[in-house]
Amino acid sequence: MAENAIELIGINKSFGAVRANRDIALEIPRGTIHGIIGENGAGKSTLMSILYGFYQADSGEIRVNGKTAAIKTPNDAIAAGIGMVHQHFMLVENFSVLENVILGAEGEALLTKSIAKARSELRRLEKEYGLEVDPDALIEELPVGLQQRVEILKALYRGAEILILDEPTGVLTPAEADHLFRILEQLKEQGKTVVLITHKLREIMAITDNVSVMRQGTMVATRKTSETTVEELAELMVGRRVLLRVEKGEAQPGAVKLAVKNLTVRDSRGVTMVDDVSFDIRAGEIVGIAGVAGNGQSELMEAVSGIRKAVSGTVMLDGKPIDLTGQADPGELRDRGLAHVPEDRHHVGLVLAFDESENSILGYHDKPQYLKGPFLNLEAIQKDAQEKIEKYDIRPANPRLKTANFSGGNQQKIVLAREIEQDPGVLIVGQPTRGVDVGAIEFIHKRLIAMRDQGKAVLLISVELDEIRSLSDRILVMFAGRVVGERGPEATEGELGLLMAGVEHKEAAE
């Protein structure tokens, strides 16, 4: 059998005038974990979508285990032993784990035997690869880490020997990401080949055997991971030296811009997610909120930005109250200088069917600069969008392109550009660099520091502890809906981790 699980030879793919892949050559040895990295829009996901049959290459050849493979559909890829776990999961939320695993691979009209066989096979796979998950649980009731396991189980159930994972840790907590890496190591030990698409260089260094770098649609280098460095990979990705640490001076805090007192918020099930939380943010500082996902950070951010109704508490913006227990209007808060970059860009931040230019003014479309009498000034909107594209290096540089056709990182830059360029006094930003490459992370961090230095107040929520520690002037830690501690940026990851797990909080209560 051939030494390489995958060989790509001369792969080319264009979407109109955009060349997504140019003469790509790639070899992936069998039984290894192979990383593919590159900036947002570099062509990584397009290349893997060709390998999985979502797209057809304009030219080139795919070889699987040394033999030429005609992969025209995902079914062809599955038949060739290739499985893919997408960045945004392909699961039916009101189906059970078991139903999702066998969906499309039932095997017979009467499902009784198929379900019994699948249940037995799931037990075997769970035991062999450490992929424990309740087969009868509904997908909508599972946290994202377990949903991702279901996607991996789906691929293995269909006999995948080659597993492609697209930005697999983008929605995972650090603990969930560590567990995923242990699973990938087990897959490798069992002889499987793993292809990992990611922008997180630390993960590449921790888990891969080899790494290939893409830039502007071309494959620029392949390295043995043990023979390269984070700095070299960052420079190969971006084409220049990249600052991998945040440079900032001392904060100069001014007057309180946002004051939250005794805020309590419940979710749609009536469960208290934010429990009597109080804090304030001053002009000229970044306050970070750290915590394991699901401990109330999301609900806090949604309440303060006017999206979610609060049960009780008071919030003051520039000394004037906001009624979050009644009909708080996000539009009114925007008019008062509070901007919000949501955690979930797809469901809250963007309308994917709209053009880039339309999303670039979403929520601000009634501003005078975008109007001509009672109508939208399309010429002004296009000009404004083009300026943001150039300033934030959004790719492709086409304001008329549907937003769904941009990569996740470029979609994130569309949202950030829209909110930051309105020059708000208070910016609430959730997961600012989720799915964003190393060059764009550097740019976004500089923009947030610049806002702080201009006297703005920034509330930062992120699952990336490095990001919280690098950017924040003060760090609040949430556990079980409460703020359980405040620390400075010099706090260690271990110290914050104990607070995030509720350990110190529990000891204090005792």
N, C-alpha and C positions, 0 to 999 in steps of 0.2 A: 504494500500500500504506500501511496505517496507520502513524503515527509510533511508537505504542507496541506492543511485542511482547506485553505482558501488561497486562490491566486486570482488576482484581478490584473488584466493586461489591456492597456490602452483604453481605459473607460473614459468616454466623453458624454456629457449631458448638458443641454441648454434648455432654458425656459424663455422663449422669445429671444431677446437680445442678451439675456443674462447667462453667462457660461458658469454653471454650477460646478462641473467637474471637467478637468482638462488633462487628458492623457494620463490617467491615474494608473500607476503600477503598484501592486501591494502583494506581499506574501505573508501569510499568517500560519506559523508552524502548528501542527497538531498538538493538543494537550498543553497549550499555553494560555495565559491571559494576556491579550494584546490590546493595548490602549491606542485610541485614535483621538488626538486632540487638535484644537484649532480655534480661532476666533469664531464668534457668532457669524454665520453666513459664509464660513470657509468651505462648506460643501460636505461636511462629515455625515450629517443625517441623510442628505441626498444620496451619497455613495452607499450607505447601508440600506436605504430604501430600494436601491437598484439590486443589491444583493438579495433582498427579501422579496423582490417581485412587485413592489408597489409602483415603481417606475421602470421604464425600459431605457437602457442606455442607447444613445444615438449611434455609438460604435464601441467596439471592444469585446473582450472575451472574459467569461467567468469560468474558472475551474474549481470543482469541489473534489477533494481527494484525488487530484491529478487528472480528472476527467472533465471535459468540456460540459457545462451544464446550461441548458436553455431555461432560464428562470423568467417566466413571463407573468406569473401570478404568485401570491403568497402560498397557494397550494403546491406550486412547483417547488418553492423553497422548502416547505415542510417535507415534501416527498424526498428532497435531497438531504434531509437531516438538519435543516437550519430553522431555528426558532428565534423570535424577536420579542423583547420586552420594551414597549414604547415609553417615551417620556410621560405621555398622558395615557393612562391605562385604558385598555380596550375591554372593559368588563360591563356586564349588565347588572346594574346596582341592586335591582330587586330580585335577582336570582341568587341562589345559594352558591357557595364555593364549588360544590360538586357539580351543580348544573352548569356553571361557567366553564369548568374544566372539560366537560364532555361536549359542550356546545360546538356543533360543526363536526364532531368526531363520534357521533352516537353509535354508528355501526349497524343499527338495525331499526326497523320501524317500531317494534315494541321495546320500550326503554328499560323494562324491569331487569333484564339480564345485563344490559349495558351499564346501568347504575350500580348493580352489585359488583360487576367487574371493575368499574372505575373506582369504587370505594376501596376495594382490595388493593388496586394499583396505587391509589393515593397513599394508603398506609405505608406501602413499601417505599415510595418516593420520599415521604416525610421522614421515615426512619433513616433512610440511606443518606439523605442530604441535609438533615436538620431543618426541614421546612414545615414544622408543625403548624397546623391551622385547622380549626374546626370545620369539617366538610359540610356541615349543615348550617353554618352561620351565613346570614345574608351579607352580601358585599357591602351594602350601605352602612352596616353596623361595624365594619372593620376599620381600624386605623390604616393609614396609607402603607405603613411598613408591611402589614399582613396582606393588603391588597397586592402589593408587589410580589410577595411570595406566591400568591395565586397565579399571577402571570407567569412566573417561572415554572410552577407546577404544570400549567397548561402546555408550555413548550416541551417539558420533559415527558408529559403524558403522550404527546404526539411523536415521541422518539427523537427529539433533537439531540444531535451530537455536537452541534455548533450553536452557541447561544449569543445573540447580540443584545446588549443592554444600552439603551440611549438615555444618557444623563440619569442614571438610576438613583443617585442620592439627592437629586434636586429637591425632593419633598420629604426627605428622611431626617430624623434627628440624628445627632452624632452616634447615639447608642444603636439606633436602627441601622445606620450605615456600617458600623463595626460588625453587626450580626450578618449583614449582607455579604461583607467581605469574607467572613468565615464560611458562608455558604458557597461562594465562588471558589474558595480554596478547595473545598470538598469536591466540587464539580470537576476542578482541574485534576485532583488526585484520582478521580474515577475515569480520567481519560478524555473528559469533555474539553472542547475549545471554547474560550470565552472572548468575545470582542466587546470592549468597554469604551463607549463614547462618552467623554466627559471634558469639562473645562477645568476641573479641580486638580491642580498639579500635585498636591500632597497625596491625593488618592492614587494618582498614577504611580508615584514613587513607592507607595506602600503596598500595592497589590499586583502590579503588572510585571511580566517578564520582558516584554518589548513594547516600544511605543513609537507610533508613526505620527508625524506632524503635518497638518494641512494648512495652507495659507492661500486665500483667494482662489480656491478651486483646484489647486495643485498640491501634489504630495512633495514636500520639500525635504523631508528627512525621516529615516527610521533609525532608532537607537536601541541598544540593549539598555534596559532601565538601570541596571547596576553600573553602567558606564557613562551616565549622564547626570545632570543636576537640574534642580528646579529653575535656576537662573538661565541655563542654556535652553531649556524647553520653552520658557517664556519668551526669550529673544527669537527663537525659531518661529514661534506662533505669530508674533506681532511684527517681526522684521526690524526691531529696535530693542534697546535695553529697556526693561520694565522695572519700575520701582515696586518691590514686593512688600514694602512696609509703608504704613501711613505716616507721612511727615506733617506734624502740626505743632503750633506753638501753644503756650498756656491760654486757657480760656479766660475771657474777660466778662464774666456774667453781669448782666444789668438787671433791669426790672423784671418782675414775674410777668411772663406772657400768657401762660396757661396754668391754671390752678384747678386741680381735681380734688374734691373732698368727699369722703364717705360714699364713693360710687359703688353701687350694686347693680349687676346685670345678670339676667337669666337668659338661657338659650331657648330655642323653639320648643323644647321638651319641658320647660319650666325648671330646669336645673340651674342653680346659682353657679355661674362661671366666674364672675367678678364679685368679690365679697368684701365690701367696706374698704375700698382702696382709696388712698390719699397720696398725692404727690404734686409737685409743681415743677415747671420748666421756666428758666429765665432766658432773656434775650442773650445771645452770644454763648450758648452752651448746647451740647448734645447729650441728652439723657437716653441711655439704652435700657431696654427691658429684656432680661435674659430669662429663659425658662424652657423646659421641655414642652414641645407642642401639646396643646390641649389643656394647659393650666390657666387659661383665661386671657392670654395676651391678645388673641385675635378678637375676642368679644370686647375687650377694653378699647382696642383701636377702633372697632366699628362703632362703639357707643360714642366715643369722643368726637368722631368725625361725622356723627349724625345719621349713620346708616342703621344702627340698631337702637331700639328704645331701652332706656335704663329704667330700673325699678325705683331707685332713689339715689340721692346724692346731688351735689352741686358742682358745676363746672364754670369757671370764669375765664373769659378770653379778653385779654387787655383790660381786666378789671370790670368787665360787663358780663352778666350771667348768660348762660346758654341753658335753655330748658330741654334737657335730654329725656325727661320723663313724659313729655307730650309729643308734639309734632315737630321735632327738630328737623330742619331742612338742610341737607348738605350744601345746596346752592346758596343758602343764606350764609352758611359758615364760610364758603369760598369767598363770598362778597366781603366778609369781615376779615379776610386774610389768613384763613386756615386751609391749607392744601393737604391732600391725602393721596399717597401712593399705596394702593391696596396690595395685600399679600397675593391675592389671586387675580392676576392680570386678565385671564381669560373670561372669568365670570363677572368681575366687578370693574376692571380697569379699562377694558376695550370692547368694542363691537367688531368681531373679527370679519364680518361681512362688509364693513365700511372700508373706504379708502384710507390710506395712511393720513392724508390731509384732514379727513373728517374726524379721525380719532385724535389728531393733534390739537383740536379745539374742543373736544367733547367736554361738556359741562361749562365751557366758557364761550359758547357759540353766540350768547346774547351780548357779548362785550362790543362796544362801539367800533373797535378796530376791525371787527369781522362782519360788520353790517353796512349795507348801502340802503338807507331808508329802512323799510320793514323787512328787507330781504337780505340773505347772506351775500356777502361780497366775495364771490368765488375766486376772483383774481387775488385779493388780499389774503385769503385763506391759503391758496397755493403758494404764494410768496412767503408767508409766515412758516408754512410747513417745510419749504425748501431750506429756509434759514436754520430751522431746528435740525433738519437732517444733516446739514454741513457742520453745525456746531457740536452735535452729539455723535457724529460719524455713524449714522443709521444706514444700514445696507440691506437691500439695494437702495440707491439714492433716487427713489421714484415715489413722489407723494401721491401718485394716482394708482399705485399698486394696492390690491386688497391686503388688509392687515394680516389676514390668515396666511398669506404667502411669505411673511417675514419669519425668521427664526425666533425662538423664544427670547433670546438675549436682545435682539433688536426690537421686539415687541416691548420688552421692559424699558428700553431706552426711549421709545415713543411716549410711554406713560411718564417717565421721569422728566423728559424734556417739556411735556405739556404742563406739569405741575410746577417745576422749578422756574420755568421762564415766566410764570405769572407773578414772580417776586413776592411770595407769601411771607407774612410775619412769623407764622408757625407752620412747620412741615411735619406731618405724621407719615412715616415711611415704614412699610412692612416688607421684610425680606428684599432689600433694594438690589441685591446682586444675585438673586436666585436665577440659575440658568444662564449666567453672564460670564463671558470669558475674562481671562486675566488682564488683558489690556483695557477692557471696558470697566472692570472692577476698579482699576487704578483711577480711571476718569471719574467714575461715580463717586468714589471716596473723596477725591479732590473737590468735586462740586459740593458735597455735603459739608466738608471742612470750610470751604469758601462761604457757604451760607452762614455757618456759625460765626465766622470772622466778620461778616457783614452785619452782625447783630441779630440774626434770626434765631428762633428757638426750634430745635429739632428733636422730635421723639422718634427713636429708632427701635424697631422690634425685629430681631433676627435670631434664627436658630444657629447661626454661625458664631460660636463664642469668640473666635479670633477677631471677627468683624466688630462685635460688641466691645471687646477690650481695646481694639485699635482706635475706634472712632469716638467712644463715649468719654465724656468728662465725669459723669456719674453713672453708676450701674445699679438699677433696681432689679431684684430677683423675684419672680413670681412662682409660687407653688400652691396648687389647689385653690386658685382664685384670689390669693392674698399676696401682698408684697411682704416677703419674709426677711428682707435684708437690703441694705444699701452699701455699696462698696465703691472704691475709686478704681480707675483703670489699671492700677498696679496690682489688683487682685489676681491671684493665680487661677488657672483653669480648675485646679483641684478644689480650691476654696469656693468658687462659684458653683462647681458641680455638686458639692455637698448641700449648698443652699437650694439648688434646683431640685435635688432629690428629697428635700424636706428634712434632712438629717439634723442640721443644727436647730431648725425650727422645732422639731419634735423634742430634742433634748432640752431646749429652753422651756417648753411647755411642761416637761416633767419636773 
